[in-house]
Amino acid sequence: FKPTSGAIHEMFYRPVKGISASFSVSGAGGVHQFADSQFGHLFSHAPTREEAAKNLLVALKDMSIRGEISNNLSALKYIAECKTFLSDKHHTGWLDGLITNKEPMVPTVSDRIALVCGSVVQSRELFLNKRQEVMSCLERGVVPEPNVTNFSHHTFDLIYADTKYTCEVSIVGDMSDTACAVDVIVNKIHLQAQVINMFDKGLKVLLDR
């Protein structure tokens, strides 16, 4: 993890018993490039260390941060569950060891999820570009080419982890609306997903398992 600067679009924290929280930014704030990158602190209080750690983990799992910055929320959840931390035997050298040993402090994304999300992002860009091209033609009184007016179906290649995948996406609805459905075929494997446009211009992709 390396501290970064940028806007914070959404920050959610639910108060938890025994946890004192303080934040220097709001859900519509940001971290300035010349400011301290620490924008929040959680302090856990309980009769025993085990109870305090349990409350801290609940608070961390309920918290979410969305924006341009990277954050160490996932790493803190991992550390809070480690036996070394729970037994109060941790130190800075131990933390360095976690990084050196490449401990899985950040959850990995499966190839399936990565490919579907990549397909959604690529097809949305194609959808918006084609629609803009059609609107431009109509404003100039020109009939658009048939290949440009096909908003709903896209075929393209994606390269992920040094492997090329053929992706075919069919869109049900308008990808600029709040939500729409998509059918994704990746190397002949068929998947369905719901795409939601977030207020911060991000996309939430809900997969049908």
C-alpha positions as CSV (number, residue, x, y, z in Angstrom):
1,F,0.0,0.0,0.0
2,K,1.2,3.5,-0.9
3,P,-0.7,6.6,0.2
4,T,-2.3,8.5,-2.6
5,S,-4.1,11.9,-3.0
6,G,-7.4,12.5,-4.7
7,A,-11.1,12.9,-4.2
8,I,-13.3,10.8,-1.9
9,H,-16.7,10.3,-3.4
10,E,-18.3,8.1,-0.7
11,M,-17.2,7.1,2.8
12,F,-19.5,5.1,5.0
13,Y,-18.9,4.3,8.7
14,R,-21.5,2.8,11.0
15,P,-20.8,3.5,14.8
16,V,-19.9,0.4,16.7
17,K,-20.1,0.0,20.5
18,G,-16.6,0.5,22.1
19,I,-15.2,2.2,19.0
20,S,-14.1,5.8,18.9
21,A,-13.8,7.2,15.4
22,S,-12.5,10.5,14.0
23,F,-12.2,11.5,10.4
24,S,-10.7,14.7,8.8
25,V,-12.6,14.3,5.6
26,S,-16.2,13.8,4.6
27,G,-17.9,11.6,2.0
28,A,-17.5,14.4,-0.5
29,G,-14.0,15.5,0.5
30,G,-10.5,14.5,-0.6
31,V,-6.9,14.1,0.4
32,H,-4.6,16.9,-0.8
33,Q,-1.2,16.0,-2.2
34,F,0.6,18.1,0.4
35,A,-1.5,17.0,3.3
36,D,-1.1,14.0,5.7
37,S,-2.5,11.0,4.0
38,Q,-4.1,9.7,7.3
39,F,-7.6,10.9,7.1
40,G,-9.2,8.6,9.7
41,H,-8.5,6.9,13.0
42,L,-10.4,4.1,14.9
43,F,-9.8,3.4,18.6
44,S,-11.3,0.3,20.2
45,H,-12.0,0.0,23.9
46,A,-13.1,-3.1,25.8
47,P,-12.3,-5.1,29.0
48,T,-10.1,-7.5,27.1
49,R,-7.9,-7.3,24.0
50,E,-9.9,-10.0,22.3
51,E,-13.2,-8.1,22.7
52,A,-11.5,-4.9,21.5
53,A,-10.1,-6.6,18.4
54,K,-13.5,-8.2,17.7
55,N,-15.2,-4.8,17.9
56,L,-12.5,-3.2,15.7
57,L,-12.9,-5.9,13.0
58,V,-16.7,-5.3,13.0
59,A,-16.1,-1.6,12.5
60,L,-13.6,-2.2,9.7
61,K,-15.9,-4.7,7.9
62,D,-18.8,-2.2,8.0
63,M,-16.7,0.6,6.6
64,S,-16.5,1.4,2.9
65,I,-14.5,4.1,1.0
66,R,-15.0,4.9,-2.7
67,G,-13.0,7.4,-4.6
68,E,-9.8,8.2,-6.5
69,I,-7.5,7.3,-3.6
70,S,-6.2,3.9,-2.6
71,N,-6.6,2.9,1.1
72,N,-5.4,0.2,3.5
73,L,-8.9,-0.9,4.7
74,S,-8.4,-4.5,3.4
75,A,-5.0,-4.8,4.9
76,L,-6.2,-3.6,8.3
77,K,-9.0,-6.2,8.2
78,Y,-6.4,-8.9,7.5
79,I,-4.1,-7.7,10.3
80,A,-6.9,-7.4,12.8
81,E,-7.6,-11.2,12.4
82,C,-3.9,-12.3,12.6
83,K,-3.0,-14.4,15.6
84,T,0.2,-12.4,16.1
85,F,-1.8,-9.2,16.4
86,L,-4.5,-10.7,18.6
87,S,-1.8,-12.1,21.0
88,D,-0.1,-8.7,21.2
89,K,3.2,-10.0,19.7
90,H,3.2,-7.8,16.6
91,H,5.8,-5.2,15.8
92,T,6.9,-3.1,12.8
93,G,9.3,-5.9,11.7
94,W,6.4,-8.3,11.6
95,L,4.4,-5.9,9.4
96,D,7.4,-5.7,7.0
97,G,7.5,-9.5,7.0
98,L,3.9,-9.6,5.8
99,I,4.8,-7.5,2.9
100,T,8.0,-9.3,2.1
101,N,6.2,-12.7,2.2
102,K,3.4,-11.3,0.0
103,E,0.7,-12.2,2.5
104,P,-2.8,-12.0,0.9
105,M,-3.8,-8.8,2.7
106,V,-5.8,-7.7,-0.3
107,P,-8.5,-10.0,-1.6
108,T,-7.7,-11.3,-5.1
109,V,-10.2,-10.9,-7.9
110,S,-11.1,-14.0,-9.9
111,D,-10.4,-14.2,-13.6
112,R,-14.2,-14.5,-14.2
113,I,-15.0,-11.3,-12.3
114,A,-12.2,-9.4,-13.9
115,L,-13.2,-10.4,-17.4
116,V,-16.9,-9.6,-16.9
117,C,-16.0,-6.2,-15.4
118,G,-13.6,-5.5,-18.2
119,S,-16.2,-6.5,-20.8
120,V,-18.8,-4.2,-19.2
121,V,-16.4,-1.2,-19.2
122,Q,-15.3,-1.8,-22.8
123,S,-18.9,-2.3,-24.1
124,R,-20.2,0.8,-22.2
125,E,-17.5,2.9,-23.9
126,L,-18.4,1.5,-27.3
127,F,-22.1,2.1,-26.6
128,L,-21.6,5.7,-25.6
129,N,-19.2,6.4,-28.5
130,K,-21.5,4.9,-31.1
131,R,-24.5,6.8,-29.7
132,Q,-22.6,10.1,-29.8
133,E,-21.6,9.4,-33.4
134,V,-25.2,8.7,-34.4
135,M,-26.4,11.9,-32.7
136,S,-23.7,13.9,-34.5
137,C,-24.8,12.4,-37.9
138,L,-28.5,13.3,-37.2
139,E,-27.6,16.8,-36.2
140,R,-25.8,17.2,-39.5
141,G,-28.7,15.7,-41.4
142,V,-26.6,12.6,-42.4
143,V,-27.9,9.1,-42.3
144,P,-25.5,7.1,-40.0
145,E,-24.0,3.9,-41.3
146,P,-25.7,0.6,-40.2
147,N,-22.7,-0.6,-38.3
148,V,-22.7,2.6,-36.1
149,T,-26.4,2.2,-35.1
150,N,-25.8,-1.2,-33.5
151,F,-25.6,-0.1,-29.9
152,S,-26.7,-3.3,-28.2
153,H,-24.2,-5.9,-29.5
154,H,-20.4,-5.7,-29.3
155,T,-17.6,-8.2,-30.0
156,F,-14.0,-7.6,-29.1
157,D,-10.8,-9.1,-27.6
158,L,-9.5,-8.6,-24.1
159,I,-6.0,-9.4,-22.9
160,Y,-5.9,-10.4,-19.2
161,A,-2.9,-12.0,-17.4
162,D,-1.2,-12.5,-20.8
163,T,-4.1,-14.4,-22.2
164,K,-6.4,-13.2,-25.0
165,Y,-10.2,-13.7,-24.5
166,T,-12.9,-13.2,-27.1
167,C,-15.8,-11.3,-25.5
168,E,-19.3,-10.9,-26.8
169,V,-21.6,-8.5,-25.0
170,S,-25.4,-7.9,-25.6
171,I,-26.9,-4.9,-23.8
172,V,-30.5,-4.9,-22.7
173,G,-31.4,-1.2,-22.1
174,D,-29.5,2.1,-22.1
175,M,-26.0,1.9,-20.5
176,S,-26.3,5.6,-19.6
177,D,-29.4,5.0,-17.5
178,T,-29.3,4.2,-13.8
179,A,-29.3,0.5,-14.5
180,C,-29.3,-2.0,-17.3
181,A,-28.8,-5.7,-17.9
182,V,-26.0,-7.3,-20.0
183,D,-25.3,-10.8,-21.4
184,V,-21.5,-11.5,-21.6
185,I,-20.0,-14.4,-23.4
186,V,-16.3,-15.0,-22.7
187,N,-14.6,-17.8,-24.7
188,K,-18.1,-19.4,-25.1
189,I,-18.9,-19.2,-21.4
190,H,-22.2,-17.3,-20.9
191,L,-22.7,-15.0,-17.9
192,Q,-25.3,-12.4,-17.0
193,A,-24.9,-9.2,-15.0
194,Q,-26.8,-6.1,-13.8
195,V,-24.9,-2.8,-14.3
196,I,-25.6,0.2,-12.1
197,N,-24.2,3.6,-12.8
198,M,-23.0,5.2,-9.6
199,F,-23.3,8.9,-8.9
200,D,-19.5,9.3,-8.9
201,K,-19.4,7.9,-12.5
202,G,-18.3,4.5,-11.3
203,L,-20.0,1.2,-12.2
204,K,-21.4,-1.5,-10.0
205,V,-21.6,-4.9,-11.6
206,L,-23.9,-7.5,-10.1
207,L,-23.2,-11.0,-11.4
208,D,-25.8,-13.8,-11.6
209,R,-24.1,-16.8,-10.0
